[in-house]
């Protein structure tokens, strides 16, 4: 569908050739015999594989031309190291290499420097999630990830957030047809935070007065970063119930703070 199309400067992506399995085998045979033209044909015949991977990055503020070039490097590495005796499709072998090149490029070129250990943990979490999904057909919950990787649950959200592209303070976040509200309008002034100690104390006291399940839901949602579905799974209740508990807890907090 059109909305998933990736536009690359100077390339008509609709006209890119896709090789058949038979053509692929013949080209690899020629390439391994020293035919350099065969390698070029293999690369050009698999460019749509790179484009298909780029779709998942198309909603971010990334330069698609740059990511495409980086993805092609991963494709070339896959072709250089692929052997028909693996009994695999080239796509199966190439996708992790292409993804790895793209993610490494994004990691190394982000405008905010995040410690290497946090980045490494984030990629370890992503890798575990992909493996788990491939084996089980469902996404792992935060507690499953934490248990398997031996880390506290709150570190999962923190690590994954470190890979997110920073947002401009001039990013519009709401417009109802009138004045646009920008991110900077919603940022707190640290000078005023010193005057809000009473509010913070009141909030802490109010949290302690909530029912245990309400308090647990708020902590897991806003401190650990779990989704309502993840919380529902860990509490063995429905997502709708978690939503009601969260809503009631927030309403109770507002009443107590007032």
Rosetta blueprint (number, residue, H / E / L):
1 X L
2 X H
3 X H
4 X H
5 X L
6 X L
7 X L
8 X E
9 X L
10 X L
11 X E
12 X L
13 X H
14 X H
15 X H
16 X L
17 X L
18 X L
19 X L
20 X L
21 X H
22 X H
23 X H
24 X H
25 X H
26 X H
27 X H
28 X H
29 X H
30 X H
31 X H
32 X H
33 X L
34 X L
35 X L
36 X H
37 X H
38 X H
39 X H
40 X H
41 X H
42 X H
43 X H
44 X H
45 X L
46 X L
47 X H
48 X H
49 X H
50 X H
51 X H
52 X H
53 X H
54 X H
55 X H
56 X H
57 X H
58 X L
59 X L
60 X L
61 X L
62 X L
63 X L
64 X H
65 X H
66 X H
67 X H
68 X H
69 X H
70 X H
71 X H
72 X H
73 X H
74 X H
75 X H
76 X H
77 X H
78 X H
79 X H
80 X H
81 X H
82 X L
83 X L
84 X H
85 X H
86 X H
87 X L
88 X L
89 X L
90 X H
91 X H
92 X H
93 X H
94 X H
95 X H
96 X H
97 X H
98 X H
99 X H
100 X H
101 X H
102 X H
103 X H
104 X H
105 X H
106 X H
107 X H
108 X H
109 X L
110 X L
111 X L
112 X L
113 X L
114 X L
115 X L
116 X H
117 X H
118 X H
119 X H
120 X H
121 X H
122 X H
123 X H
124 X H
125 X H
126 X H
127 X H
128 X H
129 X H
130 X H
131 X H
132 X H
133 X H
134 X H
135 X H
136 X H
137 X L
138 X L
139 X L
140 X L
141 X L
142 X H
143 X H
144 X H
145 X H
146 X H
147 X H
148 X H
149 X H
150 X L
151 X L
152 X L
153 X L
154 X H
155 X H
156 X H
157 X H
158 X H
159 X H
160 X H
161 X H
162 X L
163 X L
164 X L
165 X L
166 X L
167 X L
168 X L
169 X L
170 X L
171 X L
172 X E
173 X E
174 X E
175 X L
176 X L
177 X L
178 X L
179 X L
180 X L
181 X E
182 X E
183 X H
184 X H
185 X H
186 X H
187 X L
188 X L
189 X L
190 X H
191 X H
192 X H
193 X H
194 X H
195 X H
196 X H
197 X H
198 X H
199 X H
200 X H
201 X H
202 X H
203 X H
204 X H
205 X H
206 X H
207 X H
208 X H
209 X H
210 X L
211 X L
212 X H
213 X H
214 X H
215 X H
216 X H
217 X H
218 X H
219 X H
220 X H
221 X H
222 X H
223 X H
224 X H
225 X L
226 X L
227 X L
228 X H
229 X H
230 X H
231 X H
232 X H
233 X H
234 X H
235 X H
236 X L
237 X L
238 X L
239 X H
240 X H
241 X H
242 X H
243 X H
244 X H
245 X H
246 X H
247 X H
248 X H
249 X H
250 X H
251 X H
252 X H
253 X H
254 X H
255 X H
256 X H
257 X H
258 X L
